[in-house]
Amino acid sequence: MKYLEERKQLVAYGKKMLDEKLTTGTGGNLSIFIREDNVMLITPSGIPYNETTEEDIVLMTLEGVVLEGKRKPSSEYDMHRVFYQKTEHVNSVVHTHSEFATVFACLQEDILPLHYIIGSIGNRVRCCRYETFGTAKLAEVAFEEMKDDKGILLGNHGTLAIGEDLASAFSVAKDIEFIAKLYYRAKSIGTPVLLNDEQLEEVIEKFGTYGQLRVHGQK
């Protein structure tokens, strides 16, 4: 069985998705790109994260051919591989159904910059339009919407986060939910005071060198 350490990471972070309340049941998916071999490892379809083992992780090419594994890969594999095919820096993708972020995804509403942590994602958390789950069209729309950001909302669906490694992508997913929770609560009692462009530019620049916060995310 190839890439045992990466498989262990995916199993562990699948459990963390549940522990951090970023999804429920079998919702969402995670992957790692092995860039030197041009293959990806992705969580299987329909298996609870607490029951997933290293053997359940699916090894496949970016053309969709399964190389190793008896399980069916996540139905969203197109949404993962598009970032590996079209970028030189993304080596992991995390898709969640976290509660507060999904509220705004269902509104198809961007989350505006009310807190500096948004700088780990972009200058706002943008939402793409709805496309049917598990389709190449959703993958295309998600990739186009991401632009230079690290995460987005998927219209009427959930969230998508990318990173240079799994820890970084997972951190972005956590930050999206943190910001969404703040935005939801702030809007429920008033009008959030937003950071301006100059403040955002400074924050985003600082995030480029402040790695620990990016990796560990927010509680």
Beta strands, then each sheet from edge to edge (+ up, - down):
strand 1: 29-34
strand 2: 39-42
strand 3: 58-61
strand 4: 66-68
strand 5: 92-96
strand 6: 127-128
strand 7: 151-154
strand 8: 158-163
sheet 1: 4+ 3- 2+ 1- 5+ 8- 7+ 6+
end
